[in-house]
Amino acid sequence: MPAFPRRFFLMRSGNRLLLFVVACLIYYAGRAPFIGQWDSFDYLKQIVTHRLSDLGVGRPVFIGFNIVLWEFLRKIFRLVPLQVEGIAMAEIILLGAAGVLIFARLARQLLPPAPCRLAVLALLLSPMYALYSGFVMTEVPMIVALIAAAVILWPSASRHQILRDAAGGVMFGLAVGIREQAVTMGAAYLWILWSRRAGFSQRFRSIAGFLAAAAIVIVGPVVALYFYDPSAFVRRMQVWLQAIPTGQMHFWKNLQASLLYTLAICPAAWLATLGAWINGRLQKRKRVKEARVRDSQHVNDSSVGSRISAPAWGAVCCLILPIAALWRDADVQIHPRYAMIALPAALIFCASLYARWAPSARAAVTWVVVHLVVFGIAQVGIQPFRYIQVERREYARLVREAVPGEGLLIPGGYSPIMDYYRALGERPQWQILWSGWGWDSRTAETKIRNAWSRHIPVYLCEGPAGWLYFEDELLDLYFVFRHSKKDETAPGLFLIHPDY
């Protein structure tokens, strides 16, 4: 690679701290103004109350680690429960920035210096990665753990190989304990071990060590939770599995959404790579002449990084299989974050092709410019979402102040937020009529009428985007409240009087 890009993308140890600081600043500036998404408030509530998540097997590693961190800092600094938001947010931001450094090490192992630097910059400026590095969610911690597992497993030297295989298995198991989706990357690590180990016996030992360590870390908490309360464990798993919308009718929509979101997780990398390919086709003769120069430069450029064995299988295991696993889950249609698990592989894939098709200094600068432009456009595009988040934050505060005592709240999309306040002791007398998975119109009407019979105030929350995705539930409530009187006690908050 020419001298200018080499200096421009310098990634020696002296600049790693700078890269970490820049990543922290970017992710801090783009942090969610209202914590994040639905799951975020569930996680915060579960951290404070020491209860595992209702998702999957409970996200034991993510919740457990945060419980320890929260209790440690709470006792030292005498924090109140609502301050758990800041602690968890800071943790995710730091993990997101650390993930960039860990990915840089992985990229150096897989790629020559030029595409390595391109890939690292692409992760730093991935709009989706930056967004979720400012959310209290499991995606970024999961990805960081998966990258760390790959960094540990990739070296092929025989020294301490068994220990590395076991350590890689432990990191993979921790990733699954952070978010169960990590299990779809299992084939990727089997490919790494098969391609990076020499001979059948060495491959067998490495794979066995990896699988044994991963199984202990994954299955251990599951077995413990099952024996602690078998009926509750089975019931939670049934509810979770039944709540995942699957079926043939969703397949094509899921396929389309997963492909779209695979592009959306790193749009600049895909666009730049496509542009390099098109430019190469249009200037085929020129590329042939430049190939000789590129080959001579590539001798020195490839001294760092190792040759990737069976790259086609690597693409299948690291990029295609994790996305194909989403084709049976209709939630992928509304959650682009599900595709983030393929982000590291997508960046390695794009950066390697781009550096091959466009090896010039100008092309390296073009990669930077494209990423900066796309990142800027993404930040502008996300402003309406941030504005809604700010409105939602202010509305939640308004409800908390307007209903200081007992009440049955029907909050729609605010359900986890209001239950978060209840569980943390801010409003312990609140009852929450949840929207979402467990909604049933008859059960909802029964709970409302029971509250009225016990003279408990019933409040309907109609804050910003409060019933987005829950329009059917709002229609159910219309028939329950059609003969009732509504008093607006605060903007968007209605006290519903009984119809008898």
N, C-alpha and C positions, 0 to 999 in steps of 0.2 A: 504494500500500500504506500502511496506517495507520502512524503514527509509531513505535509500540512495536516492531513487527517490523523496521522499518527500522533502529532503533538496535540491536535484539537481534542482527540478522544483519549488522552492519556489517562490510564487507569491503574497507576502504580499505587503502592501502599500509602504514599504521602497524600493522595487525593481521596482515599476511601472515606476519611472523616468528613471531608467536604461534601462528597456524594451523599453520605448519610444525613448531614445537616440540611442539604438542599431538599432531599426527599421528605424529611420531617416538616420543613417549612411549607412545601407544596401540599402535603396531606393535611397539615394543620389548617392552612388557609382554606382548604376545600372541605373541611369537616362538616358533617350534617348539623344544621342548626337545631334540630330536634331529635338528636341521637341516631335515628336511622329509620328502620322499617318496623313492621308489626312484631317480628321476632325480637327486636332489640329490647323492648320493654319487658318482654317475657324473660329474656336472659338476665336483665338487671334485677328483676324481682326475684328470680331464682337464686342469684348470687347472694343477695341480702338475706333471704329466708332459708338458704341452704337446702334447696330442693332442685332435683335434676329437671331438665327440660322434658316436656311431653313429646318432643320430636325424636323419632328413632329410638335408640337405647338410652337417651337422656343426655347426649353430648357430655359424657362424664369428664373427659380431659379438659374441655373448654370451661365448663361450669366449675369443676373442682379446682383448677388452677386459679380462676378468678375469685373463688371463695377464699382461698388461702391468701391471695394478694390483698383482697379487700379487708379481711380481718386483721392482717398484719398492719396495713396502713391506717385502718380505723383506730386501732389501739394506740398507735404512735402519735397520730395527729388529732385524735378525738373527733373523728368525722361523724356527721349525721347521715342517715340513710340516703337522702337525696343526692349526696355528694358522690355516690357510687358512679353516677353518670360520668363525671370528670375523670375518675380513676380508670374506668373501663375504656373510655375514649382515648386517653393518653397511651394506654397499653397497646391498643390496635394501631395507632399512629406509629409508635415505635417499632412494632412488629412489621408494619408495612415497609418502613424505611430499612429495617434489617433485612427484609426479604430481597430488596434491591441488591444489597451487598452479597448476600448468599447466592442470588442468581448470577451475579457477576463472576463468582468463583466457578459455578457450574458451567457458565458459558465459556470461560477460559479453558475448561477441560474438554469441551466438545468442539470448540471452534477456533480457527486462527484469530489473531488479534483484531483484524479489521471487522469481520462480522460479529465478533464478541462485543466490541464496543457499540456497534449498531444495536445489538439485541438489548444490551443494558439500558441504553438511552430509551429504547422503545418501551421497556417495562416501566421505567421512571415516569414516562409521559403517557402511559396507557390510561385513557380517561376512566375506564371501568375499574382498573386497579386503584387509581387515585381516589375515586369516589368511595369505594368500599374500604379503603384504608382510613377513611374518616367516619365509618359506621361501626356501631357495636354489633358486629355480625361475625359469623364463623368462616366466611370464605377466605379472607386474607390470611388469618392464622393457619388454616388448613393448607393453603398453597405454600406458605413459608415452610411448614413442616415437610411437605412433599418434596420441595426443592432441596431442603437439607438432607433428606434421605437419598436423593439422587447424587448429591455431592459426595456423600460418604461412600456410596456403592460404586461410583464410576471408576476410580483407580483400579488398575489391573495388577499392581505389584503384589507379590505373594506375602509380603511381610504384614503380619497382623490381619490377614485377610478374613479369618473367621470372626475376629472381633468387629471388623468393619461390617461384615455381613449381618451380624447380630445387631449392631448399632443401627444399621440401615433399616432392619426389620422393626426395631423399637420406634424409630422416627415415623415409619409408615403406620405402625399401630397407633401412635399418638395422633397422627393426622386423622385416622378414622374415628378416634375418640373425640376429636374436635368437631368433625362433621362426617357423617357416615358416607357421604358421596365419595370420599377419598378411596373407598374400596374399588371403585371403577378404574383406578390407576394401577391396580395390582399387576396386570399384564405388562405394564411399562417397566416395572422393576424386574420381572422375570426376563424380559428382553435384555435389560442392562446386564444382568448376571450371566445370561447365556452368551451374549456377544462380547463381554469383557473378561470372561474367564476362559482359560485355555484347557482343553481336554474335558472328556466326559466326567471323570472323577472330581475334578476341581469344580466344574459347573454344578454337579450334584451336591457337593458339600456346601457350596455357597447358597444354592437355592434352598436346601434343607435348613441351613442356619437362619437364613432370612425368614422363611416361612414359620419356623418354630418361634423365633423372637416376636414376629408380628402377631402370631396366633395367641401367644401368652398375653400380650398387651391389649389385644382387641377383645379376646374372649374372657379374660380375667374379670374385668368390671361387669360384663354382661352376666356371667355366672353368679357373681356376688349379688348383683341386683335381683336376679331371679330368686335365689335362695332367701334373700332378705324378705321379700314379699312376692311369692309366685303369682298369686291371683292379680295383684296390681300390675305386675310386669306384663303378664299376658294380656290383660285388658288394655293397657297403654299401647302395646304393640298392635293389637287388633284395630284400635281406634286410628292409630297413625297410618297403618297400611290401607284401611278402608277409606281414609280421607284423601289418599293420592288418586287423582282422577286418571284412570287408564281406559283403554278400550280401542278397538279398531277405528272408531269414528274420529279419534284424536290423532291417529298416527301421522297422517299427511300434514296436519297443522303443526304437530310437534316437530316433524322433520323440517318443515320450512322455517319455523321459529329457531330451531337449534342451529341451522346453517346461517341464518341472519345474525344471530347473536354471536356465533363464532367469528364472524367478520367484525361485529361491533366491539368485541373485547380488545381489539387492537387494530382499528380501522386504518390508521396511518401506515402501519407495517404492510398490510395487505395492499393498500393503494400504491405505495411506493414500489413494492415488488411487482405488482401488475404493470406499473409504468415502466419499470426497468425491462421487463419481458417484451412489452410492446416496442419500446425504443430499440431493443436489440434486434427484433424482427425487421424493423424498418431500416436499420443500419447494419445489415448482416455483413456486408463486405468490410465495413469499417471495424466491426468486432473481430473478424478473422485476422486483420492486420494487427489489431491491438492484443490479440491473444498471445502472441509471442512475447510481447513486453510484460503482459500480465503473468505469464508462466514463469518468467525470470524473477519477477517480484514475489511470486507466490512461494518460491523456495524458502526465502527468509520468513515470510509471513506465516507459514505453516509450521514453523519450528515450535510454536506454542499451540497447544490444543492437540487432540488426538484424532486419528482417523475413526470415523463412525462406521462400525460394522453393521451390515444388514440395515441400511437406513430406511428402506421401504417398510420393513417390519417395525422399525422404530416409529415411523409416522403412523402406522396402523395402531400400535399399542398405546402411544402417548397422545395422539391427537384424535384419531377417528373413533376408537372404542369408547373413550369417556363421553364423547358427544352422542354416539349411537345409543348409549345407555339412557339418554334422556328422551328417546323417541316413544317411550311408554308412559311418560309423565307429562300430563297436560299443563302442569304448573310452569313448565318451561316457556309456555306461550306468554306469560305475564312476568316472568322473573329472568331477565338476561343474565343475572349473576350466576345462574346454574351453569352457564357455559364457561365461566372463568377458570374452571379446573384445567382446561386445555390451553390456557394462556402461555405458560412457559414453553410448551412444545411449539405453539404457533409462532412465537417470537424467534425461537431457534431456527425453525423452518424458513421463515421469511428472511431473516438476516443472512442466513447462509446462501440462499438463492440470490438475494439482492447483491451481495458482495461478489458473487460469481458473475452475474450478468452486468453489473455496473461497478467496476473496481476503481474508478477514477476518483480524484479528489473532489471534483465537482459533484459527483454522485453522492459522496459522503455528506457534503454540505446539503444537498437536496434532501437526503433522508432526515437531517436535522430540521430543516425548514418545514417539510411536510408534517413532521410530528408536532412541531410547535404550533403550526397553523391549525391542525386538527384538534390539538389539545385546547387551544384558545376558543375554537368554534364550539367544542363540547362544553366548555365552561359557560359560554354565553347561552347555549341551548338549555343548560340545566338551571339557569336562573329562575325561570317560572316555577320549577319544582322546589327550589330553595325558598322562594317566596311563599309557596303554599305551606312548606314546613314551618316557616316563621309564623304564619297565620294559625296553624294548628297548635303550635306551642303556646301562643297567646290565648287561644280559645281554651286550651286545657287549663291554663292558669285561671282564666275567668270562671270556669265551672268549679274549680277547686275552691275559689273564694265565694262563689254564689251558693254553694251547697256545703256548708260547714258541718252539718249534722247528718242524721239518718236519711236515707233515700234509696230508691231503686232507680238506677241509671240505665237508660237504653242508649248506648253511645255509638252503635254502628262500628265504623272503622276506628273509633277511639277506645274500643273495648280494652285492649291491652294497656293503654295509657292510664285509663281510669282505675283499672284493677291494680296497676302498678302503684298508684297513690294509696289504694286501699291496703295492699299487702305491706307496704313500707311503713304503715302506721300514720300516714298523713290524714287519711279519712277512713278509719277502721270501721265506721258504721255504714259505709256504703255497701250496697249490693249491686252486682253488675249482671245485666242480662246480655250475655255475650252474643255477638254476631260471629259468623264463620262456620267452622266445622259442625258444632253441635246444635245449630239452629233448627228449631222445629216450631212451626206456627202455633200448634196446640199447646205445647209446653210453655211457649212465650206468653200466650194469653192466660194460662193458668197462673203463672208467676205474677203477672201484672194484677190480676184480680185478687190474688192472695195478699199482695202488698196493699191494695186498696182496703180489703177487709180488715187489715191490721193497722190501718191509718198510717201507713208508710207512704210518704210522697213519691210519686212516680215522675221522673224527668226524662224527656226526650231530647237528645243532643243532635242538633242539626248544624254543626260547625263546618268549616271549609273542608270539602271532599270527604265529609263524614260518612256518606253512604255510597261512595264509589265502590263498585263491585258488589254491593249489597242491596241493589235496587229491588230485588224480589222480596227481601226481608222487610224493606220499607213499605212495600205494597201490602204485605201481611199485616203490618201495624196499622195501615190505613183502615182496614176493615175492623180491627179491634177498637180503634179510637174514633170511628166515624161519628158516633153519637156523644163523644166526650167533649169537654170544654178544655181549651188550651190557653194558658196564660204565659206570656213571654216574660220570664223573670230576669233574663239577661239576654243580650243579643245572641240568637241561635240556640237558646236554652228555654225549653217549654215545660211548665208544670202541667201535668195532665190530671184533670179531675175525673172521678168516676162517672159513668153514664147512668147511675141509678140514684 
